[in-house]
């Protein structure tokens, strides 16, 4: 039964990770029992966690998540057409929109020494 006096307006990060650990079958854990130490914030792949948590939501919540987090990227490709020697080159441009939840970004390696 709902009680307005029992409503908690916040959740601690530890409680959140404990709930995630239980719901995911200990795939994403709060502690590292393998090392024999109690270390908070065990390591896991963040992309796998994001995909798991998006898929764990119910249909109504998924709509909210998609509306909030889904983006679009426009990919433009150019093809050369009608290129014969001595004639003008014509280019055909294709535009395509793709939806995404996350984009990967290849970062350049950091230099060993500052120049």
C-alpha positions in Angstrom: 0.0 0.0 0.0 1.3 3.5 -0.9 2.0 5.8 2.0 3.1 9.4 1.4 5.2 9.4 4.7 7.2 6.4 3.5 8.1 8.0 0.2 11.9 8.3 -0.3 12.9 11.1 -2.6 16.4 9.8 -3.2 18.3 6.5 -3.6 21.9 6.1 -2.5 24.4 4.9 -5.1 25.1 1.7 -3.0 21.3 0.9 -2.8 21.0 1.4 -6.6 24.0 -0.9 -7.3 22.7 -3.5 -4.9 19.4 -3.5 -6.7 21.1 -3.7 -10.1 23.3 -6.6 -8.8 20.3 -8.6 -7.7 18.2 -7.9 -10.9 21.1 -8.7 -13.2 21.9 -12.0 -11.5 25.2 -10.5 -10.1 26.4 -9.7 -13.6 27.0 -6.1 -12.4 28.2 -6.3 -8.8 28.9 -3.8 -6.0 31.8 -5.7 -4.6 34.7 -7.9 -5.7 34.5 -11.2 -3.9 37.0 -12.9 -6.1 39.9 -10.9 -4.7 38.8 -11.6 -1.1 38.4 -7.9 -0.5 35.2 -5.8 -0.2 35.9 -3.2 -3.0 33.0 -1.0 -4.0 32.5 -0.3 -7.6 33.5 -3.6 -9.3 34.6 -3.2 -12.9 32.2 -4.1 -15.8 31.8 -3.0 -19.4 29.8 0.3 -19.3 28.3 -0.4 -22.8 27.0 -3.8 -21.6 25.5 -2.1 -18.4 23.8 0.6 -20.5 22.3 -2.0 -22.9 21.2 -4.1 -19.9 19.5 -1.3 -18.0 17.7 0.0 -21.1 16.4 -3.5 -21.8 15.4 -4.0 -18.2 12.8 -1.2 -18.3 9.1 -1.9 -18.9 7.4 -0.6 -22.1 6.2 2.7 -20.7 9.6 3.5 -19.2 11.3 2.5 -22.5 9.3 5.2 -24.3 10.6 7.8 -21.9 14.2 6.5 -22.2 14.0 6.4 -26.0 12.6 9.9 -26.2 15.3 11.2 -23.8 18.4 9.3 -24.9 17.9 8.2 -28.5 19.6 10.5 -31.1 20.0 10.6 -34.8 23.1 11.0 -36.9 23.0 12.0 -40.6 25.5 10.1 -42.8 26.3 11.6 -46.2 28.1 9.7 -48.8 29.3 10.9 -52.2 29.6 8.7 -55.3 31.4 9.7 -58.5 29.3 9.2 -61.6 30.0 9.7 -65.3 33.7 10.1 -65.0 35.3 9.7 -68.4 38.5 11.3 -69.6 38.0 14.9 -70.6 34.4 15.2 -69.1 33.1 16.8 -66.0 32.8 14.6 -63.0 29.3 14.4 -61.4 28.8 13.4 -57.8 25.7 11.8 -56.4 25.0 12.4 -52.7 23.1 9.9 -50.5 21.9 11.1 -47.2 20.8 8.5 -44.6 19.7 9.1 -41.0 20.6 6.5 -38.4 19.2 6.2 -34.8 21.5 5.4 -31.9 21.6 5.2 -28.2 25.4 5.6 -27.9 28.1 6.5 -30.3 31.7 5.4 -30.1 34.5 7.9 -30.5 38.0 6.9 -31.5 40.4 9.2 -29.6 43.9 9.7 -30.7 46.6 8.2 -28.4 48.1 10.6 -25.9 51.7 11.6 -26.7 54.3 10.2 -24.4 56.1 13.6 -24.1 54.7 17.1 -24.4 56.0 19.0 -27.3 
